[in-house]
Amino acid sequence: MNHAILDTAIHKAGLLAVETYITCAGPGISEDSAHEKSLSAFMALHLHHVLGIQARPECPYTQIVKDLDMSPDRLSLNAIQLLTADIALYENGLPVAVIELKVFTDSKAMLPRFCNDLRKGDLVRLCERVPVYAVALICQTERRKLGEQKAWIERGVGRQLTYSQTQVTKTDSVSGEKPWEWCFGYVERGPIP
């Protein structure tokens, strides 16, 4: 699959997933209540619609390896036995990309997990066969403005992410929930050195 098309689809589907989540959750939703599995399911649905291919949520890495007809050694296979990709994209029955999703808010310190997710498939050199992406809903926090949050994530990952435009939720007069800024960001794993 063409990288430019895939990048555009990930960008669009990520934004749509967050917007869908905020709409479904209703007024007064706080950034701390956003859940990865819900966002992943919405993103998979939107990727399916945008790309017209299969987008499988919670796909086991062992299945991805099998479908790519890879032959890792027993030790490597055992190491990935319990790992799942938040989303695996399939075209004509073959994996074409792996996507891992995280949520960055005050209550969710995800930087180590975000970095680890980019490397989940390294034991079987998965990123040499399909692109592996780490994607994130990135929210302002009480300690960091959105720009500071993005810079902090990039320092931790050691790479620049691609971001959507900054979005702002609406104020909810019933719950008193203040609006908060967010964006969607992503980065591709790249080759193993």
MOPEKA-V239984 format. One record per residue. RES is the residue in three letters. SS is DSSP state (2 for helix, 1 for strand, 0 for the rest). OMEGA is omega in degrees with one decimal (* if undefined). Layout:
res=(RES RES)
ss=(SS SS)
omega=(OMEGA OMEGA)
This chain:
res=(MET ASN HIS ALA ILE LEU ASP THR ALA ILE HIS LYS ALA GLY LEU LEU ALA VAL GLU THR TYR ILE THR CYS ALA GLY PRO GLY ILE SER GLU ASP SER ALA HIS GLU LYS SER LEU SER ALA PHE MET ALA LEU HIS LEU HIS HIS VAL LEU GLY ILE GLN ALA ARG PRO GLU CYS PRO TYR THR GLN ILE VAL LYS ASP LEU ASP MET SER PRO ASP ARG LEU SER LEU ASN ALA ILE GLN LEU LEU THR ALA ASP ILE ALA LEU TYR GLU ASN GLY LEU PRO VAL ALA VAL ILE GLU LEU LYS VAL PHE THR ASP SER LYS ALA MET LEU PRO ARG PHE CYS ASN ASP LEU ARG LYS GLY ASP LEU VAL ARG LEU CYS GLU ARG VAL PRO VAL TYR ALA VAL ALA LEU ILE CYS GLN THR GLU ARG ARG LYS LEU GLY GLU GLN LYS ALA TRP ILE GLU ARG GLY VAL GLY ARG GLN LEU THR TYR SER GLN THR GLN VAL THR LYS THR ASP SER VAL SER GLY GLU LYS PRO TRP GLU TRP CYS PHE GLY TYR VAL GLU ARG GLY PRO ILE PRO)
ss=(0 0 2 2 2 2 2 2 2 2 2 2 2 2 2 2 2 2 2 2 2 2 2 2 2 0 0 0 0 0 2 2 2 0 0 2 2 2 2 2 2 2 2 2 2 2 2 2 2 2 2 0 0 1 1 1 1 1 1 1 2 2 2 2 2 2 2 0 0 0 0 0 0 2 2 2 2 2 2 0 0 0 0 1 1 1 1 1 1 1 1 0 0 1 1 1 1 1 1 1 1 1 1 1 0 0 0 0 0 0 2 2 2 2 2 2 2 2 0 0 0 2 2 2 0 2 2 2 0 0 1 1 1 1 1 1 1 1 1 0 0 0 0 0 0 2 2 2 2 2 2 2 2 2 2 2 2 0 0 0 0 1 1 0 0 0 1 1 0 0 0 0 0 0 0 0 0 0 0 0 1 1 1 1 1 1 1 1 0 0 0 0 0)
omega=(179.9 -177.9 -178.8 178.0 179.7 178.4 179.6 -179.9 178.3 178.8 -177.7 -178.0 177.2 177.1 -179.7 179.3 180.0 179.0 177.7 179.5 -178.6 178.8 -178.8 -177.6 175.1 -177.3 175.5 178.7 177.1 -179.3 -179.0 -179.0 178.6 -176.7 -178.7 -176.0 177.3 178.9 178.7 179.7 177.5 -179.2 177.6 178.8 -179.5 176.2 177.4 -179.6 -176.9 -174.4 -177.7 178.2 178.3 175.3 -172.5 175.8 175.5 -178.5 -179.8 177.7 178.9 177.8 178.7 179.6 178.9 -177.8 175.0 -180.0 177.5 -179.2 178.5 177.1 -175.1 -179.3 179.1 179.0 177.1 -177.9 -179.9 -173.8 -175.3 -177.3 174.6 172.8 176.8 175.9 171.0 177.7 -179.0 174.7 -178.2 176.0 -179.1 176.3 177.6 176.9 175.2 -178.4 175.7 -174.2 174.9 177.3 179.0 176.1 176.7 -172.3 -175.8 178.6 -170.3 -173.2 178.6 179.9 177.4 178.5 179.4 -179.5 177.1 -174.7 -177.7 -175.4 -175.9 -178.7 178.4 177.4 -176.3 -176.7 174.6 -179.7 179.3 175.9 177.2 -177.5 165.4 -179.0 -175.7 162.4 -176.9 -176.1 171.4 177.8 177.0 -179.0 -175.0 169.8 -175.4 178.3 177.9 178.8 179.6 179.5 178.7 179.3 -179.3 176.3 -179.0 -179.3 -177.9 -179.9 177.0 176.0 171.2 -174.4 168.4 171.2 177.2 177.8 177.8 176.6 178.9 174.5 177.1 -176.9 -178.6 -175.9 -176.5 179.3 -179.4 175.9 178.0 180.0 176.3 171.7 177.4 -179.5 177.5 177.4 177.1 -179.0 -175.5 -176.6 175.1 -179.7 *)
